[in-house]
């Protein structure tokens, strides 16, 4: 498992779990739930934010928040 923030643009993964935080509920409300597939669409030129596709829609997420989402890269599935 690796943090979502470590994946390169174009990479797909499956969410395994979130770190316990106050932001965890917000992540889940946005569709970032365990078992959901996620695709890194773009990374801003300075590395923050990340554009991801999840549950059929696009979401912009801060790198610091992406570090709290642990994923299994598609190459390891």
Rosetta blueprint (number, residue, H / E / L):
1 X L
2 X E
3 X E
4 X H
5 X H
6 X H
7 X L
8 X L
9 X L
10 X L
11 X L
12 X E
13 X E
14 X E
15 X E
16 X E
17 X E
18 X E
19 X L
20 X L
21 X L
22 X L
23 X L
24 X H
25 X H
26 X H
27 X H
28 X H
29 X H
30 X L
31 X L
32 X L
33 X L
34 X L
35 X L
36 X L
37 X E
38 X E
39 X E
40 X E
41 X E
42 X E
43 X E
44 X L
45 X L
46 X L
47 X L
48 X L
49 X L
50 X E
51 X E
52 X E
53 X E
54 X E
55 X L
56 X L
57 X E
58 X E
59 X E
60 X E
61 X E
62 X L
63 X H
64 X H
65 X H
66 X H
67 X L
68 X L
69 X E
70 X E
71 X E
72 X E
73 X E
74 X H
75 X H
76 X H
77 X L
